[in-house]
Amino acid sequence: MENKPWGLYETMIPTQIEDVLNSTPIAYIPWGALEYHSYHNPVGLDGIKAHGLCVDLAKEVGGVVLPPIYQAANLIKSYPGVDFKMHSIEFSEGLIRLTCQEYFQQLVETGFKVVVCLTGHAGEPHIDILKEVAKEFSEKYPHHRFWSLAEFDVLSDDLLVANHSALGETSLQLHYAPETVHQELLPKDREITLVEDGVAGQDPRLADATRGALIAETFVSNASKEIASLLKSVKDQ
């Protein structure tokens, strides 16, 4: 795929943004959380991986990447049956909906035709709210395209499923920010569980950067085709 103009929104001057708008008017919103991710991962994991994936998408398809939104509902601190109240900042579902609506509306007004919201946090109904807003705006603006998704939405289950600080997320973090991962802090002599460790999914001790790179590359390959199709459908109108 031919390289298209892209950039980080917060670092661009107006003429650079306008070049993107004239070529590939795509905006990427990386959506993260400030949430406890066990002993071994940073609390900002969701936003770090979402931002990295959005940058890779923009390099492939074009567009601008906004700064990550570290604002999420339905965190582990309020998950029933576990006790991890520290190191998470949780927001209301209503605020998540309003924030997403505000971003979508103002990006439309700025001139973007395709808006991609990639959430690294998959708590429910947090993720459902972002998808509902995308549907709402698709109906409101039929000449634009809105797509809210999590990375596992376009990947096979054998490569990645929804997880919390487990094999998949830890591998992606090792790919994008290996200096922030401390697998040596995980217990070595027992099974790792959600109740004891705040990990949901396959064993994070098996995670590595090679797997993370494969997840990222496959995600970008799959998602970029869909985004290019969305942009073409807008331009063909």
Stockholm file with secondary structure:
# STOCKHOLM 1.0

chainA/1-237         MENKPWGLYETMIPTQIEDVLNSTPIAYIPWGALEYHSYHNPVGLDGIKAHGLCVDLAKEVGGVVLPPIYQAANLIKSYPGVDFKMHSIEFSEGLIRLTCQEYFQQLVETGFKVVVCLTGHAGEPHIDILKEVAKEFSEKYPHHRFWSLAEFDVLSDDLLVANHSALGETSLQLHYAPETVHQELLPKDREITLVEDGVAGQDPRLADATRGALIAETFVSNASKEIASLLKSVKDQ
#=GR chainA/1-237 SS CCCCCEEEGGGCCHHHHHHHHHHCCEEEEEEECBCCCTTTSCTTHHHHHHHHHHHHHHHHHCEEECCCEECBSSCGGGCTTCCCCSSCBBCCHHHHHHHHHHHHHHHHHHTCSEEEEEESCCCTTHHHHHHHHHHHHHHHCTTSEEEEECGGGGSCTTTCCCCBSSHHHHHHHHHHCGGGCCGGGSCSSSCCCHHHHSCBSSCGGGCCHHHHHHHHHHHHHHHHHHHHHHHHHHHTC
#=GC SS_cons         CCCCCEEEGGGCCHHHHHHHHHHCCEEEEEEECBCCCTTTSCTTHHHHHHHHHHHHHHHHHCEEECCCEECBSSCGGGCTTCCCCSSCBBCCHHHHHHHHHHHHHHHHHHTCSEEEEEESCCCTTHHHHHHHHHHHHHHHCTTSEEEEECGGGGSCTTTCCCCBSSHHHHHHHHHHCGGGCCGGGSCSSSCCCHHHHSCBSSCGGGCCHHHHHHHHHHHHHHHHHHHHHHHHHHHTC
//
